[in-house]
Amino acid sequence: MKKRLLKKVREKLGPDFDVETHFSPSYNPWDERLCLVPDGDLFKAIKAGKAEVVTAEIERFTSDGIRLQSGAELAADIIVTATGLNLEVQGGIAFTVDGEPVDFARTFIYKGIMNADVPNLINTFGYVNASWTLRADLIADYSCRLLNHMRRQGYRQATPRLRPDEVEMAPRPWSEEFTPGYIARSLDQLPKQGTHEPWLNVQEYELDKKLLIQEPLEDGVLQFDV
């Protein structure tokens, strides 16, 4: 993927542009989000000398702009920071179950959308490597299936529960492949994955479709109460 992307950039910018330095960040494609330029207008502007892309580490701000660790300085009238975002888990809402506060960092994620021992709570988090709404639609379909099933059966509560042989299951980070700074800084606050289904937070449409649409609602893990 990386070689293919760099090849496309070289085709747009020509052999004289230092693609390896300025279009090769320290992380691999899809470790962080990709930005698409469908019409290639960015590359046209760079080639015409109207814009510049510099990839380097910042040493400090100066009165005239930004000083890089290489010693070079970038003049700037306006600086827009694009890093430093911190996620607010569950919107900062304080959840309780039976009067006890919920620490989501100590829960396991069920099918990527619910939390062990937390009833009637479904989270919508789309794909980071595809259309966000692909997964959001699957979760909406699952939510409707679940609500209709509960209504028909007279259930008031649906709660994922660890099975006896899963109580000591080793936790894994909520995200292992997509690790931009704002995710990495929040991993200690986010739910954990387990070692097997359904305690996984996958980023794969076909597997999500199996987990959320094709598998039965009453799977022995999701417990129902009237």
Residue pairs with C-beta under 8 A, 6 or more apart in sequence:
1 28
1 29
1 30
2 24
2 28
2 29
5 23
5 29
6 19
6 20
6 23
6 24
9 19
9 23
9 43
10 17
10 19
12 40
12 43
12 44
12 47
13 19
13 43
13 46
13 47
14 47
17 46
17 47
21 55
22 53
22 54
22 55
23 53
23 55
24 55
25 32
25 55
27 179
30 128
30 129
30 177
30 178
31 177
31 178
31 179
31 180
32 178
32 179
32 180
33 128
33 180
37 43
42 51
45 51
46 52
46 53
54 68
54 74
56 68
56 69
56 70
56 72
57 68
57 69
58 66
58 67
58 68
58 69
59 67
59 68
59 69
60 66
60 67
61 67
61 79
62 73
64 73
64 75
64 76
65 73
65 74
65 75
65 76
65 79
66 73
66 74
66 76
66 79
67 73
68 74
83 181
83 182
84 181
85 181
85 182
86 182
86 185
86 186
87 182
87 183
87 185
87 186
87 189
87 190
89 104
89 186
89 189
89 190
90 104
90 123
94 101
95 101
95 102
95 104
95 118
95 121
96 102
97 117
97 118
97 119
102 115
102 118
104 115
104 118
104 189
104 190
104 191
105 188
105 189
105 190
105 191
105 192
106 192
107 115
107 116
107 117
107 118
107 191
107 192
108 115
108 116
108 160
108 162
108 169
108 171
108 191
108 192
108 193
108 194
108 199
109 115
109 116
109 174
109 191
109 192
109 193
109 199
109 200
109 201
110 116
110 160
110 198
110 199
110 221
110 222
111 142
111 198
111 200
111 211
111 212
112 125
112 200
112 201
112 202
112 208
112 211
113 122
113 123
113 124
113 125
113 139
113 142
113 212
114 121
114 122
114 123
114 160
114 222
115 121
115 123
115 160
115 191
116 160
116 161
116 162
116 199
117 159
117 160
117 161
117 162
118 159
118 160
119 157
119 158
119 159
119 225
120 157
120 158
120 159
122 139
122 142
122 143
122 146
124 135
124 136
124 139
124 140
125 135
126 132
126 133
126 134
126 135
126 136
127 134
127 135
127 203
127 205
128 178
128 203
129 178
129 203
130 205
134 205
135 205
135 208
138 205
138 208
138 209
138 212
138 213
139 212
141 212
141 213
142 212
142 213
145 213
145 217
146 158
146 217
149 155
149 217
150 156
150 158
150 224
153 224
154 226
155 224
155 225
155 226
156 225
156 226
157 224
157 225
157 226
158 222
158 223
158 224
159 222
159 223
159 225
160 198
160 221
160 222
160 223
161 221
161 222
161 223
162 169
162 199
162 221
163 220
163 221
166 194
166 199
169 194
169 195
169 199
170 194
170 195
171 192
171 193
171 194
172 192
172 193
172 194
172 195
173 187
173 190
173 192
173 193
174 187
174 190
174 191
174 192
174 193
174 201
175 183
175 187
175 190
175 201
176 193
177 203
178 203
191 201
193 199
193 200
193 201
194 200
197 211
198 211
198 215
198 219
198 221
200 211
202 208
202 211
218 224
